[in-house]
Amino acid sequence: MATLADSFLADLDELSDNEADVLEEENNDVANMEEDIDGDLADIETLNYDDLDSVSKLQKSQRYIDIMQKVEDALEKGSHISNQGMVLEDDPEYQLIVDCNGLSVDIENEIVIIHNFIRDKYRLKFPELESLVHHPIDYARVVKKIGNEMDLTLVDLEGLLPSAIIMVVSVTASTTSGKPLPEDVLQKTVDACDRALALDTAKKKVLEFVESRMGYIAPNLSTIVGSAVAAKLMGTAGGLSALAKMPACNVQLLGAKKKTLAGFSTATSQFRVGYIEQTEIFQTTPPALRSRACRLLASKATLAARIDSTRGDPLGNAGKTLKEEIHKKIEKWQEPPPAKQPKPLPVPDSEPKKKRGGRRLRKMKERYAITDMRKLANRMQFGVPEESSLGDGLGEGYGMLGQAGSGKLRVSIGQSKLAAKVAKKFKEKNYGSSGATSGLTSSLAFTPVQGIELTNPQAHAHQLGSGTQSTYFSETGTFSKIKRT
């Protein structure tokens, strides 16, 4: 039987063996990671950023060439109505449209890569231009137009940029710190601009083909937003299925561009909206309601895309119903609020109305009546300044109180009838204990003979008030007249 110490030693041996295995695995992982890093570094070193072909490889790929060839052949043949009984996923034309949507996304990414290449090369000539012109295609057109020209007053940018941006670009170019590019760098930059513009043209051609087939692929979506906008939404989202999975708030922003205000006010800048602003419904909506109309269009377009993705209504009746709902809601928003109905006046009564009277009303009027003192305080004598509680017109004014010429020597406050009645009732009631006149007197007396006996406490007062004391110390006594005999 093994002892406790032997079991501990066995556990330690097992732990040491496990640690050795873990260390070997970690060393192998580190070696593999170093090999991967070396391989990546080798790829980065072999990648030449000065060569445009090593950066942009889409146009020379076989997939790009095949899809563009099929698109050109389909555009030459014109619109073709596919077999309605065939499953949508098995239709070769639908497969081509799906490939076109994927290719349009790849073209967008390729344009961004070429834009970064142009920006890195042209930064030496005009570093501020990339902060003024954000869109890649507009940037490529402007770079190709300017070239190595230092004086932009000789370059006509009309039609490429808005007039406000042209003015800012011209002013910034006059104070730029850039220098003219060498001929080889300038040639690579111009070639990159041509390639970006060619990719943009190919993208437009792909969208044109998808737009021509929208009536079959997405009939409900095309009914609401139009074929052109539906093709752009599908191309940007990456297909009809991807568009159907998007929430409406993201569909609203598909195709939105970053606004370049160039230091101008943002008070009049429009809210962010994408391709939906190109729809007919959005353009015919008043500007005050366009934000609500954009949200409504995005939600209904998302519903229509989900219907089209499942082939729920190939005839487009659901899209027509949704479009009618959009029109009705926008018309409802534009209706003026209901006018207020004029309230008719009440019929005049020929008989006078009965006014309340009686003791309660008289008491209330007497309680809140204006006294003579208050009447004089509210009056002012012409040409005579009134006295005030703090002096010099400060505090509460006394009006004509105490002034000469008021017609009264003294204002006496007479007791009201109500107060007199209350005092009379209070006097009639006998308040106190056992009819005593004072709270300190009592009708009980302690005597040594009978103990406690009842006495009249007022009898002793009458006795004190009689005789000589009442003559000299009486409150009501007067001098008596003595007749002489």
TAVEN-V777352 format. One line per field, one symbol per residue. ss: DSSP state (~ for helix, > for strand, _ for the rest). phi: phi as a letter, one per 40 degrees, with the letter a starting at -180 (. if undefined). psi: psi as a letter, one per 30 degrees, with the letter a starting at -180 (. if undefined). A space follows every 10 residues. Layout:
ss: ???
phi: ???
psi: ???
//
This chain:
ss: ___~~~~~~~ ~~~~~~~~~~ ~~~~~~~~~~ ~~~~~~~~~~ ~~~~~~____ _~~~~_____ _~~~~~~~~~ ~~~~~~~___ _______~~~ _~~~~~~~~~ ~~~~~~~~~~ ~~~~~~~~~~ ~~______~~ ~~___~~~~~ ~~~~~~____ _~~~___>__ >_~~~~~~~~ ~~~~______ __~~~~~~~~ ~~~~~~~~~~ ~~~~~~~~~~ ~~_~~~~_~~ ~~~~~_~~~~ ~~~~~~~__~ ~~~~___~~~ ~_________ __________ ____~~~~_~ ~~~~__~~~~ ~~~~~~~~~~ ~~~~~~~~~_ ______~~~~ ~~~~~~~~~~ ~~~~______ __________ ________~~ ~~~~~~~___ _~~~~~~___ _______>__ >__>__>___ __________ ______~~~~ ~~~~~~~~__ __________ ___>>>>___ >>>>____~~ ~~~~___~~~ ~~~_______ _____
phi: .ccccccccc cccccccccc cccccccccc cccccccccc cccccccbcc cccccbbccc cccccccccc cccccccgcb cccccccccc cccccccccc cccccccccc cccccccccc cccccacccc ccbccccccc ccccccgbcc ccccbcccgc bccccccccc ccccbcccbc cccccccccc cccccccccc cccccccccc ccbccccbcc ccccbgcccc cccccccghc cccccccccc ccccgcbccb cfgccccccc ccabcccccc cccccddcbc cccccccccc cccccccccc fcaccgcccc cccccccccc cccccccccc cccccccccc ccccccbhcc cccccccbcc ccccccccbb ccgbcccbcb gfgcgcccgc cgccgcgbca cbcccccccc cccccccccc chbfgccbcc cacbbcbccb gcbcbccccc cccccbgccc ccbccbcbcc ccccb
psi: kkleeeeeee eeeeeeeeee eeeeeeeeee eeeeeeeeee eeeeefkjff keffejgefg keeeeeeeee eeeeeefakk jljffkkeff keeeeeeeee eeeeeeeeee eeeeeeeeee efffeiffef fejekeeeee eeeeeebgke jfffkjgkfe lleeeeeeee eeffglgllk lleeeeeeee eeeeeeeeee eeeeeeeeee efgefeeiee eeeefleeee eeeeeefgle eeeffklefe efgkgklkkj fhflkgegkl lkkbffffle eeefkkefge eeeeeeeeee eeeeeeeefg heiffgeeee eeeeeeeeee eeefkllkkk kkjkllkkke kkkkkkaaee eeeeeeeglk leeeeefflk kkgkklllef lhglakkfbg kgkkgffkek jkjkkleeee eeeeeeeekj kakgglflff llgkkjlfef cklkljffee eeefglaeef eegkffklkk jkkk.
//
